[in-house]
Amino acid sequence: MIEHKNIEFIYKQNLESDIIEYLAQRLKIDLRDAMEKYYSSKLAKQIENGENGIENLDYKNLAEDLIENEL
């Protein structure tokens, strides 16, 4: 049986991938640049730490918030 921590880890990885892909498409940049923008953001740290349940929000909303407030 898969442990809860493993499921949470996989979920966060998928969320991060979705955010990065969305950033790349929305900003018309390559994935490497989108990764750099995401991983250097406050949002990435908040998701990693699970602050305020932010990891449970829709990836598009999170990416749009990142674009609007951090880029």
CNS distance restraints for C-alpha pairs under 8 A (distance, minus, plus):
assign (resid   2 and name CA) (resid   6 and name CA) 6.52 0.50 0.50
assign (resid   2 and name CA) (resid   7 and name CA) 6.96 0.50 0.50
assign (resid   3 and name CA) (resid   7 and name CA) 6.55 0.50 0.50
assign (resid   4 and name CA) (resid   8 and name CA) 6.18 0.50 0.50
assign (resid   5 and name CA) (resid   9 and name CA) 6.10 0.50 0.50
assign (resid   6 and name CA) (resid  10 and name CA) 6.18 0.50 0.50
assign (resid   7 and name CA) (resid  11 and name CA) 6.06 0.50 0.50
assign (resid   8 and name CA) (resid  12 and name CA) 6.20 0.50 0.50
assign (resid   9 and name CA) (resid  13 and name CA) 6.24 0.50 0.50
assign (resid  10 and name CA) (resid  14 and name CA) 6.20 0.50 0.50
assign (resid  11 and name CA) (resid  15 and name CA) 6.15 0.50 0.50
assign (resid  12 and name CA) (resid  16 and name CA) 6.09 0.50 0.50
assign (resid  12 and name CA) (resid  47 and name CA) 7.39 0.50 0.50
assign (resid  12 and name CA) (resid  48 and name CA) 7.64 0.50 0.50
assign (resid  12 and name CA) (resid  55 and name CA) 6.92 0.50 0.50
assign (resid  13 and name CA) (resid  17 and name CA) 6.18 0.50 0.50
assign (resid  14 and name CA) (resid  18 and name CA) 6.13 0.50 0.50
assign (resid  15 and name CA) (resid  19 and name CA) 6.19 0.50 0.50
assign (resid  15 and name CA) (resid  55 and name CA) 7.53 0.50 0.50
assign (resid  15 and name CA) (resid  59 and name CA) 6.29 0.50 0.50
assign (resid  16 and name CA) (resid  20 and name CA) 6.13 0.50 0.50
assign (resid  16 and name CA) (resid  44 and name CA) 7.90 0.50 0.50
assign (resid  16 and name CA) (resid  59 and name CA) 7.97 0.50 0.50
assign (resid  17 and name CA) (resid  21 and name CA) 6.11 0.50 0.50
assign (resid  18 and name CA) (resid  22 and name CA) 6.05 0.50 0.50
assign (resid  18 and name CA) (resid  59 and name CA) 6.35 0.50 0.50
assign (resid  19 and name CA) (resid  23 and name CA) 6.10 0.50 0.50
assign (resid  19 and name CA) (resid  38 and name CA) 7.87 0.50 0.50
assign (resid  19 and name CA) (resid  59 and name CA) 5.41 0.50 0.50
assign (resid  19 and name CA) (resid  60 and name CA) 6.73 0.50 0.50
assign (resid  19 and name CA) (resid  62 and name CA) 7.31 0.50 0.50
assign (resid  19 and name CA) (resid  63 and name CA) 5.59 0.50 0.50
assign (resid  20 and name CA) (resid  24 and name CA) 6.21 0.50 0.50
assign (resid  20 and name CA) (resid  31 and name CA) 6.92 0.50 0.50
assign (resid  20 and name CA) (resid  34 and name CA) 5.52 0.50 0.50
assign (resid  20 and name CA) (resid  35 and name CA) 5.79 0.50 0.50
assign (resid  20 and name CA) (resid  38 and name CA) 6.56 0.50 0.50
assign (resid  20 and name CA) (resid  63 and name CA) 7.96 0.50 0.50
assign (resid  21 and name CA) (resid  25 and name CA) 6.30 0.50 0.50
assign (resid  21 and name CA) (resid  31 and name CA) 6.72 0.50 0.50
assign (resid  21 and name CA) (resid  34 and name CA) 7.41 0.50 0.50
assign (resid  22 and name CA) (resid  26 and name CA) 5.88 0.50 0.50
assign (resid  22 and name CA) (resid  60 and name CA) 6.96 0.50 0.50
assign (resid  22 and name CA) (resid  63 and name CA) 7.00 0.50 0.50
assign (resid  23 and name CA) (resid  27 and name CA) 5.76 0.50 0.50
assign (resid  23 and name CA) (resid  28 and name CA) 7.82 0.50 0.50
assign (resid  23 and name CA) (resid  29 and name CA) 7.77 0.50 0.50
assign (resid  23 and name CA) (resid  34 and name CA) 5.78 0.50 0.50
assign (resid  23 and name CA) (resid  63 and name CA) 6.42 0.50 0.50
assign (resid  24 and name CA) (resid  28 and name CA) 5.47 0.50 0.50
assign (resid  24 and name CA) (resid  29 and name CA) 4.84 0.50 0.50
assign (resid  24 and name CA) (resid  30 and name CA) 5.63 0.50 0.50
assign (resid  24 and name CA) (resid  31 and name CA) 5.57 0.50 0.50
assign (resid  24 and name CA) (resid  33 and name CA) 7.58 0.50 0.50
assign (resid  24 and name CA) (resid  34 and name CA) 5.25 0.50 0.50
assign (resid  25 and name CA) (resid  29 and name CA) 6.78 0.50 0.50
assign (resid  29 and name CA) (resid  33 and name CA) 6.34 0.50 0.50
assign (resid  29 and name CA) (resid  34 and name CA) 6.62 0.50 0.50
assign (resid  30 and name CA) (resid  34 and name CA) 6.37 0.50 0.50
assign (resid  31 and name CA) (resid  35 and name CA) 6.00 0.50 0.50
assign (resid  32 and name CA) (resid  36 and name CA) 6.29 0.50 0.50
assign (resid  33 and name CA) (resid  37 and name CA) 6.22 0.50 0.50
assign (resid  34 and name CA) (resid  38 and name CA) 6.08 0.50 0.50
assign (resid  35 and name CA) (resid  39 and name CA) 5.91 0.50 0.50
assign (resid  36 and name CA) (resid  40 and name CA) 6.04 0.50 0.50
assign (resid  37 and name CA) (resid  41 and name CA) 6.34 0.50 0.50
assign (resid  37 and name CA) (resid  71 and name CA) 7.98 0.50 0.50
assign (resid  38 and name CA) (resid  43 and name CA) 7.39 0.50 0.50
assign (resid  38 and name CA) (resid  44 and name CA) 6.21 0.50 0.50
assign (resid  39 and name CA) (resid  44 and name CA) 5.53 0.50 0.50
assign (resid  39 and name CA) (resid  45 and name CA) 7.88 0.50 0.50
assign (resid  40 and name CA) (resid  44 and name CA) 7.16 0.50 0.50
assign (resid  41 and name CA) (resid  45 and name CA) 7.02 0.50 0.50
assign (resid  41 and name CA) (resid  66 and name CA) 7.65 0.50 0.50
assign (resid  41 and name CA) (resid  70 and name CA) 6.99 0.50 0.50
assign (resid  42 and name CA) (resid  46 and name CA) 6.21 0.50 0.50
assign (resid  42 and name CA) (resid  70 and name CA) 7.90 0.50 0.50
assign (resid  43 and name CA) (resid  47 and name CA) 6.14 0.50 0.50
assign (resid  43 and name CA) (resid  62 and name CA) 7.82 0.50 0.50
assign (resid  43 and name CA) (resid  66 and name CA) 6.83 0.50 0.50
assign (resid  44 and name CA) (resid  48 and name CA) 6.09 0.50 0.50
assign (resid  45 and name CA) (resid  49 and name CA) 6.12 0.50 0.50
assign (resid  46 and name CA) (resid  50 and name CA) 5.88 0.50 0.50
assign (resid  46 and name CA) (resid  51 and name CA) 5.20 0.50 0.50
assign (resid  46 and name CA) (resid  54 and name CA) 7.05 0.50 0.50
assign (resid  47 and name CA) (resid  51 and name CA) 6.49 0.50 0.50
assign (resid  47 and name CA) (resid  54 and name CA) 6.18 0.50 0.50
assign (resid  47 and name CA) (resid  55 and name CA) 5.25 0.50 0.50
assign (resid  50 and name CA) (resid  54 and name CA) 6.40 0.50 0.50
assign (resid  50 and name CA) (resid  55 and name CA) 6.21 0.50 0.50
assign (resid  51 and name CA) (resid  55 and name CA) 7.85 0.50 0.50
assign (resid  53 and name CA) (resid  57 and name CA) 7.72 0.50 0.50
assign (resid  57 and name CA) (resid  61 and name CA) 7.21 0.50 0.50
assign (resid  57 and name CA) (resid  62 and name CA) 6.92 0.50 0.50
assign (resid  58 and name CA) (resid  62 and name CA) 6.34 0.50 0.50
assign (resid  59 and name CA) (resid  63 and name CA) 6.01 0.50 0.50
assign (resid  60 and name CA) (resid  64 and name CA) 6.05 0.50 0.50
assign (resid  61 and name CA) (resid  65 and name CA) 6.07 0.50 0.50
assign (resid  62 and name CA) (resid  66 and name CA) 6.20 0.50 0.50
assign (resid  63 and name CA) (resid  67 and name CA) 6.23 0.50 0.50
assign (resid  64 and name CA) (resid  68 and name CA) 6.05 0.50 0.50
assign (resid  65 and name CA) (resid  69 and name CA) 5.87 0.50 0.50
assign (resid  65 and name CA) (resid  70 and name CA) 7.81 0.50 0.50
assign (resid  66 and name CA) (resid  70 and name CA) 5.21 0.50 0.50
assign (resid  66 and name CA) (resid  71 and name CA) 6.70 0.50 0.50
assign (resid  67 and name CA) (resid  71 and name CA) 5.10 0.50 0.50
